[in-house]
Amino acid sequence: MRKIHKNPHNNPWTACLRRPSPNTRASTQQPWQSFVRYWFSVTLAPLLAIGVSVGVCAHLDVVTHSEIAPNSPNQVRSTQTYSSQAHSHSSAGVQKRTETVVAGTAGRRSLGADVPHKTLVALGDSIPFGYNLPGATPGHPSKEAYPYHLAMGQAWQVKDLAVPGLTSGQLLSKLATPVFQQDLREANLVVLDIGSNDLLDTTQGLQYRGGSLTAAGSFHSTAQVAQAVTRFSHNLQAIVLQIQSQTTAPLILVNLYDPFPDASLLHDLGEQAIAAANGVLDEVAAADRLPVANAYAAFNHHQGTLVRLAELDVHPTLAGQQALAEAVQRVLLHPLSYQPVFYAMAPEGALIDTKPSLGPFAMAWLHGPVGLLVTGKQGTWWQVVTRQGNQGYVAANKVNLLLRPWNNVTFASLDTRVTFGQWRWPQPSQASQAVGFVWQGQTYLPAASLGLWTHGQEHYGKNQQEVDLTTPLHSGLIQSGLLPGQAPTAPKAAGVAGTETAAATLPPLQFTPGNTATVTLKTAGLILNIDGEPIHLANQPVLWQGRVFLPAKAVWTQLGGQVQNHRIKPGLFGLRLLFPSGS
């Protein structure tokens, strides 16, 4: 999971990705001037009988964003919300890439059921090659590699061009060769899985001792990781351009997984580099409107069965290859659901114009915790979709860009009925209770209390609408049962040091419902990151009285815990959150 740093400017892993925030640049027009111009357009203009119809929205309290069908910018389909990590982006390179790619998407084949898949071309390293699996020999990938599982039953021809040990820079060179270019020209689908070896080159002190892989010394060089991620970002953008210059076939990116299991030192160390690399993948995918298959989520908490740890190998097992095939298959079935996108937010306010230029009339006024889906860029203007589904433009220097790994998110303020109750954790050394509530059949708990109960930290970033939950030891804090002051007692997993789990029984978190009341909840495009990794939740976090509340069952499951209902009295049930060892 992506490691969160409270101060992003002190984050050594993502320093190479930092850009100046657009709203910090000097503006030629003051906010009050924009606001006056806006009100002139919607109030005085009709009185002057200019005869221009102006769409007005003084305050966008509720905005439902939509999935945009490829090549059909005016076709909008309203969707339910998923939430994910957001980053502020104003990179000149990404902006230029977005402008170029969006302008050139009209000629691409869309990724959906109507695509006549015949030839699948796989590009990447030893993972799509099927390294160490049956049938893999130098120059000949294993038929157990996931591109072949993906094609099974579809009568596709697979051209697996993956090469063990390949870095993004080396792949970029191979894309200039006649063999790669010819195969790409014949492709109906391209799967790109690259980047693991870029990070592997930064590791130091990975040793084999006494039948286990261990990390000696610093394991990672901070400077080397930053440099590697920067190179990977540049190379990946160039790779995508090269592929798209050779084929109009749909392209799917596959992100990186952490091969090391929960509660291991290697897992915690690996997360720091993988987080930055996966952020780069999302950036490039958003700029190019490409879907991303989530290998990270598929392997998280399942490394014991999906990775060849018993053989001291970080490559996927047969089950791991099948899991990768299923991750790509989910993208084929629902491509828009896995496409990262940018949203434009204007905390200080921005006009939405009908054209990418200043004019006397505006469509709407964007401000507050509201985001609009970005679909392109013209000059210094972002092209956005308004809540009415119309195309508009906002000045790039007036907004922040938020990156979301999924393209359906809501910004809403809702007056609704909830059932309040109490969360309790019977441990005297900690705050033992907190207010929660039940809404739409889901039980919510305070994010701050969850951070306290897990001996971690919680931070709500209002500008980016992010909720960061960091665990003090590793992402598998609850699954492993390891809490500060508890010594591991169970035997370690074969082959990897530091995978111990605690056998101690830990007390449950317990919710007891009470009275019902009407409250105002805000979704505000909130996202949850656990140890830096954006979490895909069917029910997104909400704000109540300025505090963040999380859907308890979904979040606890993501942490590796167990959930059960408990009977309080006839007709009244609460919720218990258990550690795997029970309560």
N, C-alpha and C positions, 0 to 999 in steps of 0.2 A: 504494500500500500504506500501511497505517496507520502513522504515525510513532510509534516507541516512545520514551518518556521514562523514564529509569531511576527517577526519583522522581516518582510520579504527582501529588504535591502541587505540583510545580513545572511541570506540563504546562500551558502556556497555552491549548492547543487544547481540552483536555477539562476545564478547571477548572470550567466551568459544569455539568458532569455529576457532579461529585464529591458523594458523600453520606457521612455518618458511617457507619462500619462497624458492623453490628449488635452484634458481639461487643465493642465498646468501650463500650457502654452499661452502666449500673449494673444489676446483676442482683439480684433479691430472693432468689435461691437460689444458694448456693455450689456449685461443681462436685462437691465431695465429698458434699454433701447429695443432689444428683441421683443420684450413683453409689450411695450407700447406699440411696436409695429404689428404685433399679433392682434392686439385689441382694435387697432385701426382697421385691420383687414376684416374683422368679424362684426364690428359695430358701426363704424362710420361709413364703410363702403356701401352698404345697402342704402343709407340715407342719401348718399351722393348719386344714387341711381346709376351706378357703373354697370350693373347688370351682370355681375360675376357671382356665381354660386361658390361659396366657400364652406368647406367642411370644418366644423368647429368642435374642439374638445379642450375646454379650459383646464381640466384636470383629469388625467387618465387613471381613474381609480381602479378599474377592472379591465385587464387586457388578457385575452386568450390568444396565445400564439399557436401557430399552425404549421403542419408539415406542408412543404411546398413540393409539388410533383416536379421531378427533373424536367427541364426544358419547358415548363409551363408556369411562369412566374405569377400568373394571375389566377391560377387554380389553387384555392386555399381549402384545406380540410382541417376542421377544428379537432383537437386531440386532448386526451387526458395528460396529466403532468407526470413527468419524471424529473428528478433533480440531480444535479451533478456539479462537479467542480467548476468554478468560474475564475478566470484570470483576466487582469487588465492588459489589453494588447493595443499597441499603436505602432508596431514595427513597420518601418517603411518597406521592408522586404515582403512581409506578409500582406500588407495593404496592396502593394503593387501586384503581388501574386494573385490576390483575390480579384483585383480588377481585370487582370489578363484572363484568368481562368473563367470567371463568370461570363465574360464576353465571348468565350469560345466554347461554351458548353452545348450550344445548339446542335452541333454536329455529332455529339456523342450518342451512342446507344444507351438507353436507360437500363438500369439494373432491375429487372422484374421478371414476371412470369412470361412476358411476351418476347423475351430474348431467346433466340434459337441457339442455346449453348451447344457447341460442337467440339470446340477445342479449348481446354483449360491450360493456361500457361502459368506455372508456379515459379516465382523468382525468390531467391533468398539464400539462406545458409544451411547448416546441418539439420535444422528442425524440419523444414519441408522436404529435405533430402531423405529423412528417416535414418539418421546416423545410428549405428549400433543395433539396428533392427534386422530381422531376417531378410536376406537377399541384397543387402546394401554392400556394394563393392566399389572400389575407386572408379568414379565416372558413371556409376549405375545406381540410381536411387532405389531405395526399398519400395516395393509395391505396398508395404504397410504404412507408408508415409501418408499424411492426411490429405494431400491432393488426390490420391487414388481412392481413399475412402469417400471423399466428396463426390468423385465422379462415378462411384459404384452405383449401378442401377439406372444411370442417366445416359448411358451409351456415349459418354464424352471421351474424347481422346485427350490424354494427359501428356503434356510436354513439361516435365519436371527439370527445370534448368538450375535448380538449387545446387550450391557448391559448399561442402563443409568448410568452416573457417572463414567464409566470405564476410568482409566488412562492407559498409555502405559505399565507401570510396572505391573498393574493388568491383562492386556490382556496377557502379556508374561507368567504369572503364569497359566492362563486358557488354554493356548495353550499346556500345559503339561498334561492336563486332557484327559481321554479316549474319552469323548463325542466330544470335539473339534477335536481331532486327527482323529477320525472315520469320522466325517463330512468332514474334509479336504481331506481325502483319496478318498472320493467319489465326490469331486468337479471337475467341468469342467471350472469354473471361480471363482476367489476369488477377492473380493473388500474390501480394507482395509481403514477405515476412523477413525483415532485415533489421539489424541494430544490435543484436545480442553480442556479437563479437566486437563491436565498437566499444561496448562497456567492459567486456572481458579483458581487453587490452589495458584497462586502467587498474586492474586488481593487483594487489601485492600481498605476498605472504600466505597464499592459499596452499596449505600443506596437507600431506597424507601422513597421519600419525596413528599408530595402533589400531588400524582398521577404520579410522574416521577421517573425514575432511574437517580441517580446522582452519581458523583464521589467525595468523600470527602477525603481530605488529598492527599497522594502521589499516591494512587490507585495501583501502582506497586512498589514493592521493586526491585531495580536494581539487587541486589545480588541474590534474589530469582528467578528472571527471568533467569539470567545466569545459575544458578544451574538447573532450570527446563529444559532449552533447552539442557544442557549437558546430563541430564538423558534421555530426550526424544531421543536424538541422539543415545545413547548407546542402549536404549530399542528398538528403531525402527530397528536398524541393527540386533539385536537378534531376533526380531519378524519375520523379513523377512527370516532369516535363519531357524527358526522353521517352518514357513509355507512351505518353499521350501523343508524341510526334510520330509514333510508329503505328498506333492502333486507335480505333474509336471504341474498342471493347470496354465494358465496365471494369473498373479497377477496385479491388478490395484491399485495404491495409489490415495487417494483423499486428496487434500490439504485443508487448513483451510480458512474459510471466516471470515471477520469482520462483526459481527452482527449489529453494530451500524451505523446509517446513517451519510451521509456527514454533515459537519458543527457542529457535536456534539463533545463535549469534550471526551466522551467515545470512539468515533471513532478514534480520534487522539491518545489516550493513548493505545487503543487496537492494533493499527498498529505496535507499537514498538515491542511487543512480537510476534505477528503473523508473522512478517517479518522474524525473526530468525527461528521460527519453520518451516515455508515454505521453508527456505533455507536448513534446515536439510533434509526435504522431498526430495528436488531436489538432494542433495548430495547422499543420499542413493539410489534414483532411478537411478542416473547416474552410480553409482558403480555397481548396480545390473541389469542395462539395463531394467528398468521397466518404463512403462508409468505413467503419473500423470494426473488425471482429475482435471481441474482447477476450483474448487468451488469458489475460491477467485474472479476470473474474472466474473463468473456468477452472483455473488451477489453484486459486486461493483457498486455503484450508484443506486442499486435497493433494498436496505434493506427495504424500506417502504412497498413493496409488497411481498417480499420473506421471511421476518422475522416477527415473531409474536410480533411486538413492541407494538401494541395496548393492548396486554395482559401482557405487562411487561415481555416478554419471549424472550430469545435469540435464540430459536429453529426455524427451518424453518416452514413456512406456507405450505399449500397444494401446492401452486404455487412454493414455495421454494424447496420442495421435487421433484417436476417435473423438476425444473431447474437442480437439482443435477443429476437426472436420465439422462437428456439430455447431461450433461457434460460427464458422463461416456459413454454414447452411442457414442459421438463423438470420444472417445478414441477407442472404439470397431471398428468403421468404419475406422479410420486412426491412428492406434496405434503408428507408427513410428513418426508421427508428434507431438506427445505429450511425447516423451521419452527424458528426459534430458541427456546430454552427456558432456564429457570432451573434450576440445581441447588443444593441446600442442602448446605453443608459445616459441620461443627462441630469445628474444631481442638481445642477444649478439652472437647468432649463434650456431648452433648445426648440427652435421652430422647425416644423416639418413642412417643407415646401413642395409644390407640385413639380418643380423642375430643379435640376442641380445648379441653381444660381439664386442669388438674392433677388426678390421681386416684391411688389407691393402687397401681395396677398399670400397667406399661409393656410395650409390645410388644418394644422393642429399645433398644440403646444405640448411638448414632451418634458416631463419633469418628475422628480421624486423617484421612489423605488419601482420604476416601470421600465421595462425593456422591450424593444421592438426587434423583430427578426431582421437580420441583415442579409440581403440577397445579391448585393453587388456594390460596385464603387465606380463613380464617374468623377474623374478629377479629384477634387478635395471634398467630395460629397459621398456619403454612404447612402445606398439605396435600401430602403426599409419597407416593411409591410405594416400598415396601420392596423388598428384593431377592427376597422371596417373591411379589411382585406384589400385596401387600395395601395398603390405604389406611391411612395413619397421619398423625400430626400432630406437628410440632416447634415449640417456641416461637420466634417470630421473633427475639427478642433473644438467642437462643443460637446462631444460625447466621449464616454469610455466604452471600450468594447469588452464584452464578457464572452469568454469561450466556454461552451457547454458541450460535453461529449455526446449528449442526446439532443435532438432538435424539437422536443415538445416540452414546454414549460409554461407555467401560468404565473401571472402577477395579479392577485385578486385581494379584495377586502370584502369579507363576508360577515353579515350578521346572522348568527346561527345558534342553535341550541346545543349545549354540551352538558354532560354529567360530570360534575367535579368529584374528586376523591382524594385519598391520601396514599402516597407511596411510602413504604417503610422498609428499612434495612436494619435488622437487630444487631448493630455493632456499636457499642458505646463510644468508641474512639472517633467516630465519624458523625456528621449530621444524620440523624436517624429517620427523618421524614421530609417529604416535600409534596406540594400540591400537584396533582395531575388531573386529566379529564379524559372522557370518552367522547369521540366525535366521529360520526359516520362509521360506527362499528369498530373503530381503532382506538386503543388506549395510548395516550400520549404521556410522556414524562419530560421533565425539564432537562435540557441539554447540560446545563451546569451541574445538576445533581448527578447525571450519569458520569460526567468527568470525575466528580468527587468520589463516587462509589467505586469506580474502576481504578482509583489511584492515578488518574490521568489528568488531563487539562482540557478545558473547553474554551473556545474563543469564537465570538460572533463578529465577523467583519461586515459592518453595515454597508460600506461602499460597494463591496463585491457581492453582498448577499451570500456569504459563505459561513457555514458552521464547521469549525475545525475541532475534531476530537482526536487528541493524541494520547497514546498509551505509553507508559513510562518504560516498558521493557521491550515489547514487540507487538505485532498486530494480533497475535493469537493469545492475548492476555487472558481472556475468559476461557477460551478453549483449553489452554494448557493448565489453567488454575494457578499459574504463578503470579503471586502478588508480592509486593515488597515485604521482606521479612519472612517469607515462607521458603523453606528449603525444598528442592525437588526430591521426591522419594521414589518415583517409578523409574524403571530402567529406560535408557535412551533407545531411540530407534536405531536400527542397524545402519551403519555407514556414515552418519552425520552427527557431529558433536553438538551438544547443547539442545537436544530435542526432548529433554526430560519433561515429564508431566507430574503434577502434584496429585497425591491420592487423598489429601485432606478434604473433608467435607466443608463447604463454604455456605454461609447463610443465604437464603433467597431474597430477592427484592419482591415485595408484595404490594399489590394495589387493591384498595377497597373503595368501591364507588359510593357516592353520597347523593347530594342534591343536584337538581337540574336548573340551569339558568341560561339566559341569552347573552352571548358575548360577541365581540368583534374579533375575528381571526383574519390574519393576513398571510398569504402565501409568499408574496413579494419575490417570487423567483428563487426562493431559498434552496440551497443545496447543502448536502452533508459530505464531509471528507473525513474518513477514518484513517488516521496515520497517513494522510495525504492522498489517499485514493478516493476518487468520487464514487459515491455509493448510489446505485440505481434503486430507488424506492418507488413502489407503486403508490404510496401515500407520502407526499412530500412534507417536510417540516413546516411548521407554522409559527407565526408570531402572535403572542398575546401579552398585552401590557408591556411591550418592548422586550419580552423574554422569548427565547426559542424553545419550542417543544417538539419532541421527536416521536414518531410512531414506535412504541416500545418493542413490540414483537419483531418487527423487521430489523431494527437496529441491533437488538440483542442477538438475533440469529446471525447477523453479519459478523458479530464479535465472536461467534462460535459457541454461544450459550444455548440453553434450552428454555422452552416456554411451555407453560401449562395453565389451564384454568383452575380455579379453586372455589369450592362452594362455601359461601359465607353463611347463608341461611336459605331456606326454600325460596327459589325464584331469584336469588341474588348471587351472582358469581363475580369474582375478581380475577386478577391475573398474577401469576408468579413467574419470575425470571430466575432460572436456576443455572448454576454452574454444572458442567457435565457430571460431576461426581455426586450430584443430587443435593438434597437439603435435609 
